[in-house]
């Protein structure tokens, strides 16, 4: 127990530290799996909610052929995975400390370990390799920022990353970075991005949020520190001219909701909280998990956060898949390929600052054809990238049989 106390005390991830005691038994690898009928066991590990959602079509593609163990690092991911009911066993990832990780492998007994995007845990990789378990990374993602950090410690990371048998990278940049870090020891293939293949069909209606057809809905997703002030200024610019506009804003981390509330008060913006269920306000602050996709589906235009500040950007695929024009700043390093594809197809616009963002919104409000054409182009961009899920499933099956 002293080791665990030290881990919690010095963990650099505040959110992880706060969630540590949620289902503590799972953090300690106290698992009890249901009967698996001698099926091949696949252990799929995701960071959080976004990655769990991304693997949904892969789980559907597996059908009931395999025994699926699905783990997540975060509470939100674990809870969503449980609600999905598409895995045979769901749990939090155990501590990446050898006694706990070894215990998890002994209980799960996976035939293959599947890591989603950049879930690289050294003890997990070491334990899987020691037990001769095949390791595959799917939707492999390595941002410029992350690569610089891994590259600085290549002498350490390469000895573990080379244990990965196959890396299915989203694009050539990701593939090249993984190839460098694995030292040519892993098979590297480009699969495309499985997040393009998600089922984005929703039954949300404008009436569900007290919206009329006359309302112009502008949704701001996953903002980071420094962006809410920009959005507040945009709101004040826009509402002085357009009375039928509605703003929805979702901070990237719910822990920042109180901070955002203070910012809005400072800008003299009257707002309501999504959790209160009062959607009559013109500015609604989303303070609950799992609603952003629904809001995107009934929006007119969407802005993707983390891009007007030095935040690396957020995923623009979701609003684009609903045929919504997407706006973002120049800092989209974490989603470089996705943003470039949207720009290429004419489904997105780059904005430089609050004035530019306000002007872009005004153009969409005043030009309905431009609004519809840009949204249609956004959807075309998404559809052009479909196919990663089927490729990924095929490669996993081939690797199991090899």
Buried (B, 14 or more C-beta within 10 A) or exposed (E): EEEBEEBBEEEEEEBBBEBBEEBEEBBBBBBEBEEBEEBBBBBBBBBBBBBBBBBBBBBEBBEEEBBBBBBBBBBBBBBBBBEBEBBBBBBBBBBBBEEBBBBBBEBBBBBBBBBBBBBBBBBBBBBBBEEEBBBBBBBBBBBEEBBEEBBEEEEEBBBBBBBBBBBBBBBEBBBBBBBBBBEEBBBBBBBBBBBBBBEBEEEBEBEEBBBEEEBBBBBBBBBBBEBBBBBBBBBBBBBEEEEEBBBBBBBBEBEBBEEBBEBBEEBEBEBBBBEEEEBEBBBBBBBEEEBBBBBBBBBBBBBBBBBBBEBBBBBBBBBBBBBBBBBBBEBBBBBBBBBBBBBEBBBBBBBEEBEBBBBBBBBBBEEEEEBEBBBBBBBBBBEEBEEBBBBBBEBBBEBBEE
